[in-house]
């Protein structure tokens, strides 16, 4: 996909529960005015039939003590890297473009201090739309206020995007594959062990795999299992998922050779499987135990004659 011009490129990180990402663009200035706001939800996911209509609402909240002016634009987005980042573009591949189908209720508006404005939008799906995924964003930008006459400077413009995943129902090409499944290191002294799962989407619609990672010891016995991290993978992208074992505040004793099996599904039942192995040797603990054992051996060896005489006395032989 072609990217937009440099002034319109924005990187956003998708994070569940986040209020959105703020981006400021400003040339050098002697004075600056900064507005602050947030949008909710940061992401939305819909599915509609060809010829159908999707409706959504975004809440825009002014966090400052002064009114701000907001301008609304529509853009597409593509994946950027493997960490869940995206790039806003206005000339995306038509196969995945959603921006032209947006219709926003308020292209420009003012928000009083500490108030929230709801902005409605619709996505009109053409009757002849091909099944698959489309990706777009409603972008909110502050309109910098005019500076008083005779004052030099610039206002910082903030941009926040609420991104939309739109699925067009039908016989889409749903294909995920495990690009790699491994641990961050092959040898650990202690936990947590980091599992890195890289999933590649070779289809034409976004997918989310669900499943688990099962950990077994050298005897093949299950010692634990953890839930696979879940994130959308959009077409043509690779998404890196990270899981840590043990999870949370668990502190199990870890020693020896382990195997880990990935067991996941997507698209209603398609399977994803992979395996890896690693070792955990707490060498500091092992070294301390060996030193203590060595001291005990030396002690008993050097005092063995005294111990023998003591046993003879106790047994009545002396």
C-alpha positions as a printed Julia matrix, in Angstrom:
318×3 Matrix{Float64}:
   0.0     0.0    0.0
   1.19    3.49  -0.69
   1.72    5.75   2.27
   0.54    9.31   2.73
   2.76   12.37   2.68
   5.04   12.86   5.66
   2.88   15.58   7.22
  -0.09   13.18   7.35
   1.7    10.15   8.71
   0.74    9.21  12.23
   1.72    6.16  14.23
  -0.83    4.88  16.69
  -0.42    2.02  19.15
  -3.51   -0.14  19.64
  -3.95   -0.82  23.37
  -7.07   -2.22  24.95
  -8.77    0.31  27.18
  -6.64    3.24  26.02
  -8.41    6.54  25.5
  -6.51    7.28  22.3
  -3.18    8.65  21.21
  -2.3    12.32  20.96
   0.01   13.72  18.3
   1.34   17.26  18.18
   2.87   19.01  15.2
   4.37   22.46  15.55
   7.27   24.42  14.07
   9.64   26.37  16.34
   7.72   29.16  18.05
   8.12   31.81  20.69
   4.73   31.02  22.17
   2.35   28.08  22.0
  -1.22   27.26  22.96
  -1.98   23.62  23.81
  -5.45   22.06  23.88
  -6.1    18.67  25.4
  -8.95   16.26  24.72
  -9.69   12.55  24.51
 -11.95   10.28  22.47
 -13.85    7.13  23.34
 -13.93    4.42  22.17
 -10.39    4.27  20.72
 -11.31    1.26  18.55
 -14.53   -0.23  17.18
 -15.18   -3.52  15.42
 -18.22   -4.12  13.18
 -19.57   -6.71  10.75
 -22.18   -5.9    8.09
 -23.62   -7.41   4.95
 -23.03   -5.86   1.51
 -25.56   -3.07   1.11
 -25.87   -2.66   4.88
 -25.11    0.28   7.17
 -23.0     0.46  10.31
 -23.72    3.14  12.91
 -21.37    4.33  15.63
 -20.89    7.12  18.16
 -17.65    8.67  19.44
 -17.43   10.77  22.59
 -15.0    13.68  22.48
 -14.13   15.18  25.88
 -12.48   18.55  26.46
 -10.02   18.15  29.36
  -9.11   21.83  29.6
 -10.63   24.89  31.29
 -11.23   26.64  27.98
 -13.37   25.86  24.91
 -11.65   24.2   21.94
 -12.55   23.85  18.28
 -12.36   20.41  16.66
 -12.2    19.43  12.99
 -13.11   15.89  11.9
 -11.5    14.05   8.98
 -11.63   10.5    7.6
  -8.56    8.4    6.82
  -7.54    4.79   6.29
  -4.92    2.9    8.24
  -2.37    0.16   7.59
  -0.16   -1.92   9.88
   3.22   -0.51  10.86
   5.67   -2.97  12.4
   4.75   -5.98  14.52
   3.94   -4.3   17.84
   0.33   -3.35  17.04
   1.13    0.06  15.59
  -0.76    1.49  12.65
  -0.15    4.25  10.14
  -2.89    6.6    8.99
  -2.93    7.05   5.22
  -5.25    8.7    2.73
  -4.27    6.64  -0.33
  -4.61    3.06   0.93
  -5.14    0.03  -1.27
  -8.79    0.29  -2.45
  -9.28   -3.35  -1.46
  -9.0    -2.37   2.25
 -10.05    1.3    2.17
 -12.9     2.28   4.5
 -12.61    6.08   4.69
 -14.75    6.79   1.57
 -17.66    4.96   3.17
 -17.72    7.14   6.31
 -20.38    9.79   6.82
 -19.76   11.98   9.9
 -22.54   14.01  11.56
 -20.31   16.9   12.7
 -17.37   17.8   10.43
 -16.43   20.67  12.77
 -17.61   21.73  16.22
 -16.71   23.52  19.47
 -16.54   21.88  22.9
 -17.01   23.98  26.05
 -14.54   23.55  28.91
 -14.74   20.14  30.67
 -17.63   19.04  28.45
 -18.2    16.06  26.16
 -19.56   16.13  22.61
 -20.99   13.04  20.91
 -20.21   12.62  17.22
 -22.23   10.1   15.25
 -21.09    8.39  12.07
 -22.3     5.79   9.63
 -20.5     3.39   7.33
 -22.44    2.74   4.14
 -21.48   -0.63   2.64
 -21.94   -0.75  -1.16
 -24.15   -3.53  -2.48
 -21.28   -4.91  -4.58
 -18.68   -4.8   -1.75
 -16.39   -7.84  -1.7
 -16.36   -9.93   1.52
 -13.32   -9.18   3.68
 -11.93   -6.46   5.92
 -11.89   -2.67   5.59
  -9.96   -0.31   7.83
 -10.45    3.37   8.57
 -10.28    6.05  11.23
 -12.28    9.08  12.34
  -9.57   11.65  13.11
 -10.21   14.58  15.45
  -7.87   17.59  15.2
  -7.81   20.79  17.19
  -8.24   23.99  15.22
  -5.48   26.33  16.48
  -6.87   29.68  17.67
  -5.75   32.87  15.98
  -3.05   34.72  17.88
  -3.64   38.36  18.84
  -2.36   40.95  16.41
   1.35   41.6   16.83
   2.04   38.34  18.71
   4.32   35.79  17.1
   4.19   32.09  17.73
   2.31   28.94  16.82
  -0.33   26.75  18.35
   0.25   23.04  18.78
  -2.27   20.94  16.89
  -3.37   17.7   18.49
  -4.8    14.77  16.54
  -6.56   11.74  17.98
  -7.95    8.88  15.93
 -10.76    6.48  16.74
 -10.11    3.51  14.47
 -12.72    1.21  12.93
 -12.4    -2.43  11.86
 -15.2    -3.21   9.39
 -15.9    -6.75   8.21
 -18.05   -7.31   5.13
 -19.83  -10.6    5.63
 -19.48  -13.37   3.1
 -16.94  -15.91   1.9
 -13.79  -14.04   2.88
 -10.29  -15.47   2.64
  -9.5   -16.24   6.29
  -5.9   -17.35   6.7
  -3.59  -17.04   9.69
  -0.31  -18.88  10.13
   2.3   -19.13  12.85
   5.32  -17.28  11.52
   7.3   -18.24  14.62
   6.8   -19.43  18.2
   9.76  -19.24  20.58
  10.99  -18.03  23.93
  13.03  -14.88  24.36
  16.01  -17.03  25.43
  16.71  -20.75  25.29
  18.15  -20.76  28.82
  16.8   -19.0   31.91
  18.05  -18.68  35.47
  14.54  -17.91  36.71
  11.18  -16.73  35.46
   9.41  -15.12  33.88
   9.94  -17.0   30.63
   8.86  -14.86  27.67
   6.92  -16.59  24.89
   6.88  -14.69  21.59
   4.19  -15.75  19.1
   4.27  -14.12  15.65
   1.11  -14.56  13.62
   0.89  -13.63   9.93
  -2.39  -12.83   8.17
  -2.28  -14.0    4.56
  -6.03  -13.58   4.03
  -8.16  -10.51   3.32
  -9.92   -9.96   6.64
  -8.67   -9.22  10.17
  -8.4   -12.22  12.48
  -7.9   -12.83  16.2
  -6.56  -16.15  17.45
  -7.68  -17.52  20.81
  -6.07  -20.35  22.7
  -3.45  -21.37  25.21
   0.2   -22.25  25.75
   0.71  -25.53  27.63
   4.01  -26.0   29.51
   5.31  -29.52  30.23
   8.35  -30.76  32.14
  11.04  -33.2   30.95
   8.75  -36.14  31.8
   6.0   -34.78  29.55
   3.81  -33.88  32.53
   1.77  -30.67  32.32
   2.97  -28.12  34.87
   0.93  -25.09  33.8
  -0.97  -23.4   30.98
  -1.45  -19.72  30.1
  -3.96  -17.95  27.91
  -2.59  -16.73  24.57
  -2.54  -12.93  24.25
  -5.31  -11.79  21.88
  -5.01   -9.04  19.28
  -6.32   -8.46  15.77
  -4.0    -9.18  12.87
  -4.95   -7.23   9.76
  -4.34   -8.52   6.21
  -0.72   -8.56   5.09
   0.6    -7.91   8.59
   2.55   -9.86  11.19
   1.5    -9.34  14.8
   3.82  -10.17  17.69
   2.12  -11.51  20.82
   3.94  -11.85  24.16
   3.05  -14.07  27.09
   5.01  -14.41  30.33
   5.26  -17.57  32.44
   4.56  -17.7   35.26
   1.76  -15.14  35.14
   1.07  -12.5   37.77
   2.44  -13.14  41.25
   2.89  -16.89  40.83
   6.35  -18.11  41.88
   6.54  -21.85  41.21
   9.82  -23.72  41.55
  11.3   -23.93  38.06
  14.13  -26.29  37.23
  15.12  -28.37  34.21
  14.06  -28.86  30.62
  10.6   -27.75  29.49
   8.52  -27.86  26.31
   5.71  -25.46  25.42
   2.88  -26.19  22.98
   0.81  -23.49  21.32
  -2.8   -24.59  20.79
  -5.04  -21.92  19.26
  -7.93  -21.49  16.84
  -9.37  -18.72  14.67
 -12.2   -18.17  12.16
 -14.55  -20.43  14.06
 -12.31  -23.46  14.35
  -9.22  -23.29  12.14
  -6.23  -24.59  14.11
  -2.86  -23.05  14.91
  -0.21  -25.23  16.54
   3.5   -24.88  17.29
   6.05  -26.02  19.86
   9.25  -24.77  21.45
  11.55  -25.73  24.31
  13.73  -24.07  26.94
  15.62  -24.8   30.15
  15.51  -23.16  33.56
  18.6   -23.61  35.73
  18.69  -21.42  38.88
  22.47  -21.62  38.97
  22.87  -19.27  41.93
  20.62  -21.46  44.06
  22.29  -24.62  42.75
  25.77  -23.19  43.4
  24.82  -22.22  46.95
  23.43  -25.7   47.62
  26.63  -27.31  46.26
  28.82  -25.06  48.42
  26.8   -25.95  51.52
  26.97  -29.65  50.62
  30.72  -29.42  50.06
  31.21  -27.74  53.45
  29.19  -30.49  55.13
  31.18  -33.22  53.37
  34.49  -31.64  54.39
  33.28  -31.18  57.96
  32.16  -34.79  58.34
  35.31  -36.1   56.63
  37.62  -34.16  58.91
  35.71  -35.23  62.02
  34.95  -38.8   60.94
  37.14  -40.39  63.68
  35.3   -38.49  66.4
  31.94  -39.55  64.94
  33.04  -43.21  64.84
  34.18  -43.13  68.49
  30.94  -41.43  69.49
  28.91  -44.19  67.8
  30.99  -46.9   69.54
  30.37  -45.26  72.9
  26.65  -44.98  72.23
  26.51  -48.64  71.22
  28.37  -49.7   74.37
  31.48  -51.0   72.62
  33.7   -48.62  74.61
